[in-house]
């Protein structure tokens, strides 16, 4: 599902994740790891007959030969006997293919919106940061990684509805998604409006570290959470600027941050003066910490 190259993308992160990005590194989670947050992440929603539509006959043959090469002699004998019952072998083929897929596909998730979201702040970075970028910037930044990348909007699907062959024949997007179950999520998550950046790594670890991604090439702006006190937010802005001077002008507080006005400061000073005057009459023990 295509992504507008210029549309605003946001990633809400903690301070450790941000500092990692400032070092020119990205940490992506495997689809298997993403299941910690959503047990339905990457789950197959189709039967083996429908799934066969996702591959050309040549690709299906290649997948079949690969799976056969991984079978033990007893398993291979069963596989050969099952040729008279294609469905049995298809189920085994796609089970093994899917297991490889969720272990070796890695994702970095973005929220697509023209403005920041208070809901995303609350969910993912209540005391963190929102990084603003675009697809154009990401493509430029990822050129030095020497990796193949796929970026797509997530397709949201009512998972109580079974996907069958008739559905995929009538919906090209749905048919395409058969090959990319990691780009399909339940409709309950539609509020995330997610765009997902994906790559492949055969190491099958829980996370993938990608090097050589200069922060200035993809980070357009860093906003400090509105839930952080404005004076702390200012300290964090200085800390980040010292860590990465190339983007010091792109570090700002969220426009939602409650910053005291002149009237607020004046009122606070008046209350402080009154409190100090009253404290002159306190019993001596009240002055002891």
C-alpha positions, 0 to 999 in steps of 0.5 A, a space after each residue: 500500500 503506497 505511501 505519499 513521499 511527502 506526508 508527515 510520519 512520526 515515531 514516538 520514542 523513549 530517550 534511549 531510543 532517541 540517543 541511539 538514532 543520534 548515533 546513526 543507528 536504527 533498532 528494528 524489531 522482528 515480527 515475532 518480537 512485535 507479538 509481545 504487544 499484539 499476539 495477532 501480529 503477522 498471524 495467517 488469516 487464510 487457508 492453504 487454497 487461498 494462500 496458493 494465490 500469493 505465489 506464481 507456479 515458479 515461486 511455489 515450485 522453488 518453495 517446495 524444493 526448499 522445504 523438501 531440502 529441509 526435511 528428514 528422510 522419514 518426513 520426506 517419505 511422508 511428503 512424497 506420499 502426500 502428493 496425492 493429497 495436495 492440501 496436506 503438503 500445501 499446509 506444511 509448505 506455508 507453515 514453514 514459510 510463515 515461520 521463516 517470515 515472522 522470524 526474519 522480517 524486521 520493522 520500524 513503525 511510524 504514525 502517519 499524520 499531518 500533526 502530532 497525536 496526543 494519543 500516540 504520546 500517551 501510548 508510546 512516549 508519555 515522557 519521551 520524544 516524537 520524531 518527525 520525518 517523511 518517506 523522501 527523507 527516509 529513502 535518502 537516509 537508508 541509501 548507505 545501509 546496503 539493504 533492501 527495504 519495503 515501506 507500506 501503509 498497514 492494511 487493517 482487516 476485521 480478523 473475525 472475517 475469514 479470508 477466502 479465495 473469492 476475497 483475494 480475487 476481488 481485492 488486489 490489495 488483499 491478494 498482495 497482502 497474502 505475501 506480507 502478513 506482517 503488513 496486515 493488522 486487526 481493525 482494532 488498531 486502525 487508530 494507529 494509522 501506521 506506516 511500516 518500514 521493513 527489511 530482511 535479515 536471516 539471523 532471526 534475532 529478536 532485534 536488528 541493528 542497522 548502522 550508517 543512518 545519519 540522523 540529519 538525513 532523516 530527522 526533520 524535527 524532534 519534539 519533547 513530550 508535552 508531559 515533561 515540565 517545560 524547564 526539564 524540556 529545555 534541559 533535554 533540548 540542550 542535552 540533545 543539541 550537545 549530543 548531535 549539533 547537526 540537528 540542534 535547530 530541529 529540537 523543539 518542545 511540543 506546542 501542547 506543552 504548558 509553558 507559564 505566561 508572564 501573568 502566570 510568573 507574576 502570580 507565582 511571584 506574588 504568592 511566593 512573596 506572601 508565603 515568605 511574609 507568613 513564614 516570618 511568624 512560624 514557630 521555630 521548629 517549622 523552619 527545620 527540615 
